[in-house]
């Protein structure tokens, strides 16, 4: 799902100090303030554990494990860890490699000879582990061509899944590309069963959980059940709702079916680091047998992602299921481990479309890392108790098409939009055209026109050699047509497009906004120095909202917070008032509006 980071200025959010390395006491205070601010707006529910040099320096829980039963989350609460399961499954496989029972180069045709018989001999254990198999077959994800299956409430067997996927093909040659694949890990769980002679759950208990002293960890079940953190929807909203229709764990065995605690996962990370679970060479393979993910310098390892945060290595994995979100990672140079488990998401990400954050766990994690790197972080602003704010209820003009009306009623504040056409404060940034008009823009506009008309003739002339293999081929163009059909299906009639941002020097990232009837879609083109398209990806910064009235939360003298999540799922905004007018702040951009004289 899409990640939005609210970037607000120091006076508004109370930025933490930065510079010299802080003591653990100071770090704990800053981390606590961070979590308390997110918990205030119902943006975090769950448990967190952070260690430095293998000593736990922060461990705390927030919200309820069982709202109806009035049981709060504690350090002993057990959560579904979702795709963190993959990190544990990878260690289980590597134990079998150490025992000489298989190798990373072993083809899966040995275990599933009737599955993709023309291709399975080319797919290895390593390809499954680092998501480079190229298989169309997937679970929990559907691509633009409709490949993949969504999990269901009833159980399913491997044979039934193999039958459903019997017509599957390769999307790319194994080992030459990256695509996240849950089905690959389900196959790994069944390979464990075939090679070890034990059910996956029993093997993981014997080979991973017991050696690491993980007493509250189990496959598919919560052990003990009374410590279970129940899943909820409504993260960031006013109230949480029970999630009553979980899918059966058999659909994601080995990929997302393990339950655990923050402490047990800390024990797992320690056992992996100190040689209890794997020899040094095997452990290192987890992080070195990688596949480029195609985003920055990120690498997909064996159950882990190898990334950088401000030049510092960050090895992690994260997970997301309806009602659960998780992250487990380390900054090895500082010997810092971070584990965050949550039992709430905003919506069911498997079934529901949502334009805002499904979980704030990745956003919070990034801020924790920044604190350890001595940087400023921006907490969500807490409401002020004294609401005696100067009365600036007026009408304000942003430009000739966009007007804002500030209202106050019985001590509460709201902001309404007005103008020639209905509009929302959340989409104002993206509706404005970039001022740049050069050869880079010409390339992007040709692509935008090709997409909107579905006429791709001549598009390869605007592509570098690598992208010609996609944009200039029938197969690639068919994928673009499939994407567009999906947009139309979800967003309604296409209206228009515009370029709202161009960034970079010799190589520019050009942000295109496609306006549809109900939803806007953003795409980013990477255009090189000779004005050829060298890359293309979806623009996660695009937000869509038709909300014309938003609630204002007073957070400082004449300063207000607009909670994006509770006003349609969009990004957070800020309003600053003065005698001369107001400033609408969206991320780092300020939009001044003058008072319209009565």
C-alpha positions as CSV (number, residue, x, y, z in Angstrom):
1,X,0.0,0.0,0.0
2,X,1.0,3.9,-0.3
3,X,3.2,5.7,2.1
4,X,2.7,9.5,3.0
5,X,5.1,11.3,5.4
6,X,3.8,14.5,6.9
7,X,6.6,17.2,6.8
8,X,5.7,20.1,9.0
9,X,7.8,23.0,10.3
10,X,9.4,23.2,13.8
11,X,7.1,25.6,15.5
12,X,4.1,23.5,14.4
13,X,5.3,20.1,15.5
14,X,7.8,20.6,18.3
15,X,10.9,19.2,16.5
16,X,13.3,17.3,18.7
17,X,16.8,18.5,19.2
18,X,19.6,17.1,17.2
19,X,23.4,17.0,16.8
20,X,25.5,15.1,19.3
21,X,24.7,11.6,20.3
22,X,22.1,11.6,23.0
23,X,22.0,9.4,26.1
24,X,19.6,6.4,26.2
25,X,17.5,8.3,28.6
26,X,17.1,11.2,26.1
27,X,16.5,8.8,23.2
28,X,13.8,7.0,25.3
29,X,12.1,10.3,26.0
30,X,12.1,11.3,22.3
31,X,10.9,7.8,21.2
32,X,8.2,7.9,23.8
33,X,7.0,11.3,22.6
34,X,6.9,10.0,19.1
35,X,4.8,7.0,19.9
36,X,2.5,9.1,22.3
37,X,1.8,11.6,19.5
38,X,0.8,8.8,17.0
39,X,-1.2,7.0,19.7
40,X,-3.1,10.2,20.4
41,X,-4.5,10.2,16.9
42,X,-5.1,6.5,17.0
43,X,-2.3,6.0,14.5
44,X,-0.5,3.4,16.5
45,X,-1.8,0.5,18.5
46,X,0.6,-2.3,19.5
47,X,4.0,-3.0,21.0
48,X,7.5,-1.9,20.4
49,X,10.9,-3.1,21.5
50,X,14.2,-1.3,20.7
51,X,17.7,-2.5,21.7
52,X,21.2,-1.1,21.5
53,X,24.2,-3.3,21.9
54,X,21.8,-6.2,22.8
55,X,20.4,-4.3,25.7
56,X,16.7,-3.3,25.6
57,X,16.5,0.5,25.9
58,X,12.8,0.9,25.1
59,X,9.9,-1.5,25.5
60,X,6.3,-0.2,25.6
61,X,2.8,-1.1,24.5
62,X,-0.1,1.1,23.4
63,X,-3.9,0.7,23.0
64,X,-5.9,-2.5,23.4
65,X,-5.3,-6.1,22.5
66,X,-9.1,-6.7,23.1
67,X,-11.3,-3.6,23.1
68,X,-14.5,-5.4,24.1
69,X,-12.7,-7.2,26.9
70,X,-10.9,-4.0,28.0
71,X,-7.5,-5.8,27.8
72,X,-4.6,-3.5,26.9
73,X,-1.6,-4.5,24.9
74,X,1.4,-5.5,27.0
75,X,4.9,-6.7,26.3
76,X,3.5,-10.3,26.3
77,X,0.8,-9.6,23.6
78,X,1.0,-12.0,20.7
79,X,0.5,-10.6,17.2
80,X,0.3,-12.0,13.7
81,X,3.7,-10.9,12.4
82,X,2.5,-11.1,8.7
83,X,5.4,-11.2,6.3
84,X,8.1,-11.2,9.0
85,X,7.3,-14.9,8.7
86,X,9.4,-15.0,5.6
87,X,12.6,-14.1,7.6
88,X,12.0,-17.0,9.9
89,X,11.1,-19.4,7.0
90,X,14.4,-18.4,5.3
91,X,16.3,-19.4,8.4
92,X,14.5,-22.7,8.4
93,X,15.5,-23.3,4.8
94,X,19.1,-22.4,5.6
95,X,19.2,-24.9,8.4
96,X,18.4,-27.6,5.8
97,X,21.1,-26.2,3.5
98,X,23.6,-26.5,6.4
99,X,22.5,-30.1,7.0
100,X,23.3,-30.8,3.3
101,X,19.6,-31.7,2.5
102,X,19.3,-29.1,-0.2
103,X,21.1,-26.2,-1.8
104,X,20.1,-22.7,-2.8
105,X,20.7,-23.9,-6.4
106,X,18.3,-26.8,-6.1
107,X,15.5,-26.4,-8.7
108,X,11.9,-26.6,-7.5
109,X,11.1,-29.1,-10.3
110,X,12.5,-31.8,-7.9
111,X,9.7,-31.2,-5.5
112,X,6.9,-30.0,-7.8
113,X,7.6,-31.7,-11.2
114,X,4.1,-31.1,-12.6
115,X,4.0,-27.4,-11.7
116,X,5.1,-25.2,-14.6
117,X,6.9,-28.2,-16.2
118,X,8.6,-26.0,-18.9
119,X,10.0,-23.6,-16.3
120,X,10.3,-25.0,-12.9
121,X,13.7,-26.6,-13.6
122,X,15.0,-23.0,-14.0
123,X,13.5,-21.7,-10.7
124,X,15.7,-22.4,-7.7
125,X,15.3,-22.2,-3.9
126,X,17.2,-19.0,-4.0
127,X,14.8,-17.5,-6.5
128,X,11.9,-18.2,-4.2
129,X,13.7,-16.7,-1.2
130,X,14.7,-13.4,-2.8
131,X,11.6,-12.9,-4.9
132,X,13.3,-13.4,-8.3
133,X,11.4,-16.4,-9.5
134,X,9.4,-14.5,-12.2
135,X,6.3,-16.6,-11.5
136,X,2.9,-15.2,-12.4
137,X,1.5,-17.4,-9.7
138,X,1.0,-15.4,-6.5
139,X,-1.2,-15.1,-3.5
140,X,-2.5,-11.9,-1.8
141,X,-1.5,-9.8,-4.9
142,X,-3.0,-9.4,-8.3
143,X,-1.0,-7.7,-11.1
144,X,-2.5,-5.5,-13.7
145,X,-3.2,-8.5,-16.0
146,X,-5.2,-10.2,-13.2
147,X,-2.5,-12.8,-12.3
148,X,-2.7,-14.0,-8.7
149,X,-5.2,-15.2,-6.2
150,X,-6.6,-13.5,-3.1
151,X,-6.8,-15.6,0.1
152,X,-10.2,-16.9,1.3
153,X,-11.8,-17.8,4.6
154,X,-11.9,-21.6,3.8
155,X,-8.7,-23.7,3.9
156,X,-6.9,-24.8,0.8
157,X,-4.4,-27.5,0.1
158,X,-1.2,-27.3,-2.0
159,X,-2.6,-29.6,-4.6
160,X,-5.6,-27.3,-5.0
161,X,-3.4,-24.3,-5.4
162,X,-1.2,-26.0,-7.9
163,X,-4.3,-26.9,-9.9
164,X,-5.4,-23.3,-9.8
165,X,-2.0,-22.1,-11.0
166,X,-1.5,-24.9,-13.6
167,X,-1.7,-22.4,-16.5
168,X,0.8,-20.0,-14.9
169,X,3.7,-18.7,-16.9
170,X,6.9,-16.7,-16.3
171,X,6.8,-12.9,-16.3
172,X,10.6,-12.8,-16.6
173,X,13.5,-15.2,-16.6
174,X,14.3,-16.4,-13.1
175,X,17.1,-14.5,-11.4
176,X,16.8,-11.5,-13.8
177,X,14.2,-9.4,-12.0
178,X,12.3,-8.8,-8.8
179,X,8.6,-9.2,-7.9
180,X,7.3,-9.8,-4.4
181,X,5.8,-13.3,-4.3
182,X,3.9,-14.9,-1.4
183,X,3.3,-18.1,-3.2
184,X,7.0,-18.7,-3.5
185,X,7.2,-18.9,0.3
186,X,4.3,-21.2,0.5
187,X,6.2,-23.5,-1.8
188,X,9.2,-23.1,0.5
189,X,7.1,-24.2,3.5
190,X,6.1,-27.4,1.6
191,X,9.7,-28.0,0.5
192,X,10.6,-27.9,4.3
193,X,7.9,-30.5,4.8
194,X,9.1,-32.7,2.0
195,X,12.8,-32.5,2.9
196,X,12.6,-32.6,6.7
197,X,9.8,-35.2,6.9
198,X,8.0,-32.9,9.4
199,X,5.0,-30.6,9.1
200,X,6.2,-27.0,8.5
201,X,4.9,-25.9,12.0
202,X,6.7,-28.8,13.8
203,X,9.9,-28.2,11.9
204,X,9.9,-24.5,12.6
205,X,9.3,-25.2,16.3
206,X,12.2,-27.6,16.5
207,X,14.7,-25.8,14.2
208,X,14.0,-22.1,14.9
209,X,11.7,-21.4,17.8
210,X,13.1,-23.7,20.5
211,X,16.8,-23.0,19.8
212,X,16.1,-19.2,20.0
213,X,14.0,-19.7,23.2
214,X,10.9,-18.2,21.5
215,X,8.3,-19.6,24.0
216,X,5.4,-17.5,22.7
217,X,5.8,-18.1,19.0
218,X,3.8,-20.5,16.9
219,X,2.7,-21.2,13.3
220,X,-0.9,-20.5,12.5
221,X,-2.1,-20.4,16.1
222,X,-1.7,-17.9,19.0
223,X,0.1,-19.6,21.9
224,X,-1.1,-19.0,24.6
225,X,-4.4,-17.7,23.2
226,X,-5.3,-15.4,26.1
227,X,-2.3,-13.1,25.1
228,X,-3.6,-12.7,21.5
229,X,-3.8,-9.1,20.2
230,X,-7.0,-9.1,18.2
231,X,-7.0,-7.4,14.8
232,X,-8.9,-4.1,14.2
233,X,-9.7,-1.8,11.3
234,X,-10.1,2.0,11.6
235,X,-6.5,3.0,12.3
236,X,-6.2,6.8,12.5
237,X,-10.0,7.1,12.7
238,X,-12.1,8.0,15.8
239,X,-13.1,4.4,16.5
240,X,-11.8,0.9,15.8
241,X,-13.9,-1.9,14.4
242,X,-13.5,-5.6,14.9
243,X,-12.1,-7.5,11.9
244,X,-14.2,-10.6,11.9
245,X,-13.4,-12.3,8.6
246,X,-9.7,-13.3,8.5
247,X,-8.6,-15.6,5.7
248,X,-7.4,-19.1,6.5
249,X,-3.7,-19.3,7.2
250,X,-3.2,-22.2,4.8
251,X,-3.2,-19.7,2.0
252,X,0.0,-18.0,3.2
253,X,1.8,-20.8,5.0
254,X,5.5,-19.9,5.3
255,X,4.8,-16.4,4.0
256,X,2.6,-14.8,6.6
257,X,1.3,-17.3,9.2
258,X,3.5,-17.0,12.2
259,X,2.4,-15.3,15.5
260,X,4.9,-13.9,18.0
261,X,5.8,-11.2,20.5
262,X,8.3,-8.3,20.3
263,X,10.5,-10.1,22.9
264,X,10.5,-13.4,21.0
265,X,11.5,-11.6,17.8
266,X,14.3,-9.9,19.6
267,X,15.5,-13.3,20.8
268,X,15.3,-14.5,17.2
269,X,17.4,-11.6,16.0
270,X,20.0,-12.3,18.8
271,X,20.1,-16.0,18.1
272,X,20.6,-15.3,14.4
273,X,23.4,-12.8,15.2
274,X,25.3,-14.9,17.8
275,X,25.4,-18.1,15.8
276,X,22.7,-20.1,17.7
277,X,20.6,-20.6,14.6
278,X,23.0,-20.5,11.7
279,X,26.7,-20.5,11.1
280,X,28.3,-17.2,10.1
281,X,28.6,-18.1,6.4
282,X,24.9,-19.2,6.2
283,X,23.8,-16.0,8.1
284,X,25.8,-13.9,5.7
285,X,24.1,-15.5,2.7
286,X,20.8,-14.2,3.9
287,X,22.1,-10.7,3.1
288,X,24.4,-11.4,0.2
289,X,22.4,-13.7,-2.1
290,X,20.4,-10.8,-3.3
291,X,18.3,-9.5,-6.2
292,X,18.1,-5.8,-7.1
293,X,14.6,-4.5,-6.4
294,X,14.7,-1.7,-8.9
295,X,14.2,1.0,-6.4
296,X,17.3,3.1,-5.5
297,X,19.9,0.5,-4.3
298,X,17.5,-1.7,-2.4
299,X,18.2,-5.4,-2.5
300,X,16.0,-8.4,-1.8
301,X,17.9,-10.9,0.3
302,X,16.8,-14.3,1.6
303,X,13.8,-13.2,3.7
304,X,15.2,-9.7,4.3
305,X,15.6,-6.4,2.5
306,X,19.0,-4.7,2.5
307,X,18.6,-0.9,2.3
308,X,20.3,2.3,3.4
309,X,19.1,5.1,5.6
310,X,21.2,8.2,5.1
311,X,24.2,6.1,4.0
312,X,23.8,3.6,6.9
313,X,22.9,0.0,6.2
314,X,19.4,-0.9,7.3
315,X,18.5,-4.7,7.2
316,X,14.8,-5.3,7.7
317,X,11.6,-6.9,6.8
318,X,8.0,-5.7,7.2
319,X,4.6,-7.2,7.1
320,X,1.0,-6.2,6.4
321,X,-2.2,-8.2,6.8
322,X,-5.8,-7.0,7.5
323,X,-5.6,-5.7,11.1
324,X,-1.9,-6.3,11.5
325,X,1.3,-4.5,10.6
326,X,4.9,-5.2,11.6
327,X,8.6,-4.3,11.1
328,X,11.8,-6.0,12.3
329,X,15.1,-4.6,11.4
330,X,18.6,-3.6,12.5
331,X,21.2,-0.9,12.0
332,X,24.2,-3.3,12.2
333,X,26.8,-0.5,12.4
334,X,25.2,0.8,15.6
335,X,24.0,-2.6,16.8
336,X,20.5,-1.3,17.1
337,X,17.4,-3.5,16.7
338,X,13.9,-2.2,16.1
339,X,10.8,-4.4,16.4
340,X,7.3,-2.9,16.0
341,X,4.1,-5.0,16.0
342,X,0.6,-3.5,15.5
343,X,-2.9,-4.9,15.7
344,X,-4.7,-2.3,13.6
345,X,-4.8,-1.1,10.0
346,X,-7.0,1.6,8.5
347,X,-8.8,-0.8,6.2
348,X,-8.6,-4.3,4.9
349,X,-5.7,-3.9,2.4
350,X,-6.6,-7.1,0.6
351,X,-10.1,-6.0,-0.4
352,X,-10.5,-2.3,0.0
353,X,-9.1,0.6,-2.0
354,X,-7.7,3.4,0.2
355,X,-5.9,6.6,-0.7
356,X,-4.3,7.2,2.7
357,X,-2.0,5.2,5.0
358,X,-3.0,1.7,5.7
359,X,-0.4,1.6,8.5
360,X,1.9,4.1,10.0
361,X,4.5,1.5,11.2
362,X,7.0,2.3,8.3
363,X,6.7,6.0,8.9
364,X,7.3,5.6,12.6
365,X,10.2,3.3,12.0
366,X,11.9,5.9,9.8
367,X,11.6,8.5,12.5
368,X,13.1,6.1,15.1
369,X,16.1,5.6,12.8
370,X,16.4,9.3,12.3
371,X,16.5,9.8,16.1
372,X,19.4,7.3,16.4
373,X,21.2,9.2,13.6
374,X,20.9,12.4,15.6
375,X,18.4,14.0,13.3
376,X,15.2,16.0,13.9
377,X,11.9,14.2,13.8
378,X,8.5,15.6,13.5
379,X,5.9,14.4,16.0
380,X,2.2,14.8,15.4
381,X,1.1,18.0,17.1
382,X,-1.0,17.6,20.2
383,X,-4.1,19.9,20.7
384,X,-3.6,22.8,23.0
385,X,-5.9,23.0,26.0
386,X,-6.5,26.7,25.8
387,X,-8.6,27.4,22.7
388,X,-8.7,31.2,23.1
389,X,-7.5,31.8,19.6
390,X,-7.9,35.1,17.8
391,X,-11.0,35.2,15.7
392,X,-9.8,35.1,12.1
393,X,-13.0,33.8,10.6
394,X,-12.7,35.2,7.2
395,X,-12.6,34.4,3.5
396,X,-9.2,33.9,2.0
397,X,-8.1,33.8,-1.7
398,X,-5.3,31.4,-2.8
399,X,-5.6,32.3,-6.5
400,X,-8.3,33.3,-8.9
401,X,-9.8,29.8,-8.8
402,X,-9.4,28.7,-5.2
403,X,-10.9,30.3,-2.1
404,X,-10.9,29.2,1.5
405,X,-13.5,30.1,4.2
406,X,-12.6,29.7,7.8
407,X,-15.5,29.2,10.2
408,X,-15.9,28.9,14.0
409,X,-18.9,27.4,15.7
410,X,-19.2,26.7,19.4
411,X,-15.4,26.6,19.9
412,X,-14.7,24.3,17.0
413,X,-13.0,25.4,13.7
414,X,-13.5,24.3,10.1
415,X,-12.1,25.2,6.7
416,X,-14.3,25.1,3.6
417,X,-13.2,25.4,0.0
418,X,-14.9,27.6,-2.6
419,X,-14.3,28.8,-6.1
420,X,-15.3,28.3,-9.7
421,X,-15.0,24.4,-9.4
422,X,-15.3,22.1,-6.4
423,X,-11.9,21.3,-5.0
424,X,-10.1,19.9,-1.9
425,X,-7.2,21.3,0.2
426,X,-5.6,17.9,-0.1
427,X,-5.2,18.0,-3.8
428,X,-4.3,21.7,-4.3
429,X,-0.6,20.9,-4.6
430,X,-1.1,18.4,-7.3
431,X,-3.5,20.4,-9.4
432,X,-1.0,23.2,-10.1
433,X,1.1,22.9,-13.3
434,X,4.9,22.9,-13.2
435,X,6.4,26.1,-14.6
436,X,9.1,24.2,-16.5
437,X,8.6,23.8,-20.2
438,X,11.5,22.1,-22.0
439,X,12.6,19.0,-23.8
440,X,12.1,16.9,-20.6
441,X,8.5,18.1,-20.3
442,X,8.0,17.3,-24.0
443,X,9.0,13.7,-23.4
444,X,6.7,13.4,-20.4
445,X,3.8,15.0,-22.2
446,X,4.2,12.6,-25.1
447,X,4.0,9.7,-22.7
448,X,1.0,11.2,-20.9
449,X,-0.8,11.6,-24.2
450,X,0.1,8.1,-25.3
451,X,-1.3,6.7,-22.0
452,X,-4.5,8.7,-22.1
453,X,-5.3,8.0,-25.8
454,X,-3.9,4.4,-25.6
455,X,-2.0,5.2,-28.8
456,X,1.7,4.2,-28.3
457,X,2.9,4.9,-31.8
458,X,6.3,6.7,-31.6
459,X,6.7,6.2,-27.9
460,X,9.8,4.1,-28.3
461,X,11.5,7.1,-29.9
462,X,11.3,8.8,-26.4
463,X,12.8,5.8,-24.6
464,X,16.4,4.7,-23.9
465,X,17.5,1.3,-25.2
466,X,16.4,-0.6,-22.1
467,X,13.0,0.9,-21.9
468,X,12.4,0.3,-25.6
469,X,12.2,-3.3,-24.7
470,X,9.1,-2.5,-22.7
471,X,7.5,0.7,-24.2
472,X,8.3,-0.3,-27.8
473,X,7.0,-3.9,-27.6
474,X,3.5,-5.3,-27.9
475,X,4.0,-7.1,-24.6
476,X,4.9,-3.9,-22.8
477,X,2.2,-1.9,-24.4
478,X,-0.4,-4.6,-23.5
479,X,0.7,-4.2,-19.9
480,X,0.2,-0.4,-20.1
481,X,-3.3,-1.0,-21.6
482,X,-4.1,-3.4,-18.8
483,X,-3.0,-0.7,-16.3
484,X,-5.2,1.9,-18.0
485,X,-8.2,-0.4,-18.0
486,X,-7.7,-1.0,-14.3
487,X,-7.5,2.8,-13.7
488,X,-10.8,3.3,-15.6
489,X,-12.4,0.4,-13.8
490,X,-11.6,1.9,-10.4
491,X,-11.6,5.6,-11.0
492,X,-14.2,6.2,-13.7
493,X,-14.0,8.4,-16.8
494,X,-10.6,10.0,-17.6
495,X,-10.7,13.8,-17.4
496,X,-7.3,15.3,-18.0
497,X,-3.6,15.2,-17.0
498,X,-0.9,17.6,-15.9
499,X,2.7,17.7,-14.8
500,X,2.8,19.0,-11.3
501,X,6.5,18.6,-10.4
502,X,9.9,18.2,-12.1
503,X,12.9,17.5,-9.9
504,X,16.5,16.6,-10.5
505,X,19.3,18.0,-12.7
506,X,20.7,15.9,-15.6
507,X,18.3,13.1,-14.8
508,X,14.8,14.4,-14.0
509,X,11.9,12.8,-12.2
510,X,8.8,14.1,-13.8
511,X,5.5,13.7,-11.9
512,X,2.4,13.3,-14.0
513,X,-1.1,13.4,-12.6
514,X,-3.9,11.7,-14.4
515,X,-7.3,13.0,-13.3
516,X,-10.2,10.6,-13.4
517,X,-13.8,10.9,-12.3
518,X,-13.4,9.7,-8.7
519,X,-9.6,9.1,-8.2
520,X,-6.4,10.6,-9.5
521,X,-3.5,8.4,-10.4
522,X,0.1,9.6,-10.3
523,X,3.0,8.3,-12.4
524,X,6.7,9.3,-12.4
525,X,9.0,9.2,-15.4
526,X,12.8,9.1,-15.0
527,X,14.1,11.0,-18.0
528,X,17.9,11.1,-18.8
529,X,20.1,13.9,-20.0
530,X,19.2,13.2,-23.7
531,X,15.5,13.4,-22.8
532,X,14.8,9.6,-23.1
533,X,12.6,7.7,-20.6
534,X,14.9,5.4,-18.6
535,X,12.4,4.4,-15.8
536,X,8.8,4.5,-14.8
537,X,7.0,4.0,-11.6
538,X,3.8,4.8,-9.7
539,X,3.7,8.1,-7.8
540,X,2.9,7.3,-4.2
541,X,2.8,11.0,-3.3
542,X,-0.5,11.4,-5.2
543,X,-3.5,11.8,-2.9
544,X,-7.1,12.0,-4.0
545,X,-9.9,13.6,-2.0
546,X,-13.2,15.3,-2.8
547,X,-13.5,16.6,0.8
548,X,-14.4,20.2,0.7
549,X,-14.8,20.9,4.4
550,X,-12.1,19.8,7.0
551,X,-11.9,20.1,10.7
552,X,-9.2,22.2,12.3
553,X,-7.3,21.2,15.4
554,X,-5.8,24.1,17.4
555,X,-2.2,23.2,18.2
556,X,-0.5,26.5,18.9
557,X,-1.4,30.2,18.9
558,X,-3.2,30.8,15.6
559,X,-1.9,27.5,14.2
560,X,-4.1,24.5,13.2
561,X,-3.5,20.9,12.3
562,X,-5.6,19.2,9.6
563,X,-5.7,15.5,10.4
564,X,-5.6,14.0,6.9
565,X,-6.7,10.5,8.0
566,X,-9.9,11.7,9.7
567,X,-10.7,14.0,6.8
568,X,-10.6,11.5,4.0
569,X,-7.4,9.5,4.3
570,X,-5.1,12.2,2.8
571,X,-1.9,13.9,3.9
572,X,-1.7,16.1,7.0
573,X,-1.8,19.8,6.4
574,X,-1.2,23.0,8.5
575,X,-2.9,26.4,8.6
576,X,-1.2,29.4,10.0
577,X,-3.2,32.6,10.6
578,X,-2.3,36.3,10.8
579,X,-3.9,39.7,10.4
580,X,-2.8,39.7,6.7
581,X,-4.1,36.3,5.7
582,X,-3.4,32.6,6.1
583,X,-0.8,30.1,5.0
584,X,-1.8,26.6,3.8
585,X,1.2,24.2,4.3
586,X,1.4,20.9,2.4
587,X,4.7,19.2,3.2
588,X,7.5,21.6,2.6
589,X,5.3,24.0,0.4
590,X,3.6,27.1,1.7
591,X,0.6,28.5,-0.1
592,X,-0.3,32.1,1.1
593,X,-3.8,33.3,0.8
594,X,-4.9,36.9,1.4
595,X,-8.1,38.1,3.1
596,X,-10.9,39.0,0.8
597,X,-12.3,42.3,2.0
598,X,-16.0,42.1,2.9
